[in-house]
Amino acid sequence: MSAIELGLDTFGDVTVDETGALKPMDQVLRDVVEQGVLADQVGIHFIGLGEHHRPDFAISSPEILLAAIAARTEKIQLGTAVTVLSSDDPVRVFQRFSTLNAISNGRAEVILARGSFTESYPLFGYDLNDYDMLFEEKLDLFAKLVHGADVTWQGQHRTALTNQRVYPPVGDKPFTTWVGVGGSPESVVRVVRQDLQLMLAIIGGDPRRFLPYIDLYQRACQQMQRPERPVGIHSPGFVAATDEAARETFWPHYKDMYGRLGRERGWPPVTKDRYIDEIENGSLYIGGPETVAKKIAAAMRDLGIQRFDMKYTTGPVPHEQQMTCIELYGTKVIPMVKDILAR
């Protein structure tokens, strides 16, 4: 297997303090910076911050937090998970990441997607009826920006560009661009067409059910004569000292968040039996270091992927428990995964 990378993602979930009260968002944002610093110290490859515009997630401007983390770290790759490109300007997104890449000495990455939350669309003046077209057009422009110097482009939702150069340029170490895909074959083909990298969001069920999408990616690369680039997956998880500690610590916060989302989206109530089944048979990477490492290694081997990013926050898990998770992931889980896959 080729070189592998293991990272972490967070949406900056609003957490609880020692009394059980929700922390103010400004403290949550400072905590996220500390989490990024620790991730660098324990040798984690990447940290991704997810953009949201709602009361349960504190991160609305991830690039600013990433710049703060960049100033206090040395090696860790810094990116988003995800940037909602459909409700942003591709030129401004390119400029922000080119700037982040410069100040971090080539450590920036961006994961672009439409987003599973839609609050940003009305907030920034976009019509949800244009959901698909907005992303298609804006990804096309962004791909041109990252692949070339002078850009000529025309679409329906942004002013046309003619031989336009955008500053700052990416320099000698261009930032990596991924596209987050939730399970649409058309989206997989679009990633290949734009010659970008594929990040599959696998948030439930057996990860092996995504094998057809990876097969489609490989066939599309051959048909379009594109190079096969690294493929990654993003899945939720949590690490504690033991399996029981991880399950019992995470369960009330998982139940809290999915209960809120379920009421918004009409989902059935989440049950503990379903939670345990997802840990044992699905895409929840929860347990002690050895359990989580074996599960990650199995998924990476089964899917033939090179990158795994674990979303280590779901609901109001206290900051201190998140820090323990990060430390165990970097010092215990990652070395075990690499050892298993090297056999």
Protein Blocks (a to p, Z undefined) as FASTA:
>chain_A
ZZdddddddehiacddfkopacdfklmmmmmmmmmmmmmmnopabdcddddddfkbcblb
lmlmmmmmmmmcfklccddddddfklmcfklmmmmmmmmmmmnnopaccdddebjafklm
mmnopafklmmmmmmmmmmmmmmmmmpmbdcdddfkbccdehiacdddebjmdcdddddd
fhiaklmmmmmmnopadddddfedjfklmmmmmmmmmmmmmmnopacddddddddddddf
blklmmmmmmmmmmmmmmmmmmmnopacddfklmmmmmmmmmcdcddfklmmmmmmmmmm
mnopabdcddfbgcjadfklmmmmmmmmmmmmmmmmmmmmmZZ
